[in-house]
Each structure stands twice: as structure tokens, then as C-alpha cells.
Amino acid sequence: LVGLFAGRFLQPLQGRKPREWINEASKLVADPTFADVVAGMARPLDPDEIAVNKLANSEAFKRWARVANIQSPETWLVGTIAAQRQLDNRQEAQEAQ
């Protein structure tokens, strides 16, 4: 998994000089943020993530996003869900007071 993920991130560097490419690739792979992302990808998906993936990959959602001129449908979907959860959390916090 790490190799596949790293390969996708490092591919744009291939046009550079070999030494520069190796240096930049080494910095990327050594970056703690990169390691966190790769580790996060290795964990199993929770039910919410599975549901979001199913919706994002459905033909109906893709058609709607195209008609709605949404440039990045999956990002839009995740952002919309996160915003709704934030509103729900605020409401719950207010009700608890």
C-alpha cells in the first residue's frame, strides 16, 4: 500500500533531475504527515465511509453532480456531511445546556 501510494505522489517528480527527484521523494516519504495518511488508508472503513463511498460512486449522484456543475463531487459530499455533523453537534450541545 505504501509503495502504491508513494508512487502516485512521486510520479510528477520523474521529469526532474535524478538527484533532485530522489531528494524530494525521500523528504516526502519521511514526512510524518505522509506516514499518517498512509496509515489512515490502511485501516478498515467505518460504516459511514462505506455509505459515502457508495453514494459518491452511484450513477445517480454522478449525474446530479454533473448537472449541478460540481467540480469535485466526492469532496463536495464529504464537506456537506461534515458541515451537517457540525450543525448537529452544535444543536446537541445547545440542547444539553
N, C-alpha and C positions, 0 to 999 in steps of 0.2 A: 504494500500500500504506500509506504513512504517513497519508494522508488518511482512508482507511477505518478504520485502527486508531485514529487520533486521534478520529475521530467516535464510535466506540463508547465510548471512555473519557470523552469530553467530554459525551456525551448527558445524563448525570444533572445536569450543571450548568445545563441550559437553563431550569430553573424559577427560577433566581436572577436578580437584577438584571443587566441587560446589562453594565454596567461590571465588576461583580464576576465575572461569567461570563468575560468577556474576560481579566481579570487572572489568574484561576485557570487558564484554558486556556493562556495564554502561559507561565505558570510550569511547567505540565505538559509542554508541548512543548519547553521549553528545558532541562528536567531531563536530565542525562546518562544516567540510568538508563532513562528513556523512550526516548532515542535508541538505547541499546544493545539494548533489547528489540525495537524496530522493525528495527534492522539484523540482529539474530539471526533474525527472522522472514523476512527477505529471502533468507537463504541456503538452498541446497537441503537437503532432509532426507537424513540418512545412512540406511543400510540398517536400523539398529536402530530409528530413529524411525519409519520406514515400517512395520516389523513391529509395533511397539507401536500405531501408529495403526490398522492393520488389525485387530488383536486387540480394541482398545478399541471399535471400531465394529462388531464382529461381533455378530450377534443372540444367539449362544450366550453370549458374555461379558456382554452387557447383561442377559440373562435371569438369569444366575448372580448378577450384582451386585445385581439387584433382589431376588432370593430371599435373598441374604446380607445384605440391608439396608445395602449400601454406598452412602453418600450421594453420593460423588463418585468414580465408578468409574475414570475416567481418572487422577485424582490418586492414587488407591489403587494403581493399576497401576504408575505411574511411581515411586512411593515404594517399592513392593515390589521392583521391578527395581533401584533404586538401593541398597537395603539388601542385596540379594543380591550386587551387584557389590562393595560394601564388604566383605562377608564373604569373597568370592573374593580380593580384593586382600590382605586380612589373611592368608589362608591361603597365598597365593603368597609373601608377604613372610616368613612363618614358615618355609616350605619352603626359601627361598633362604638362610636363616641357617645 
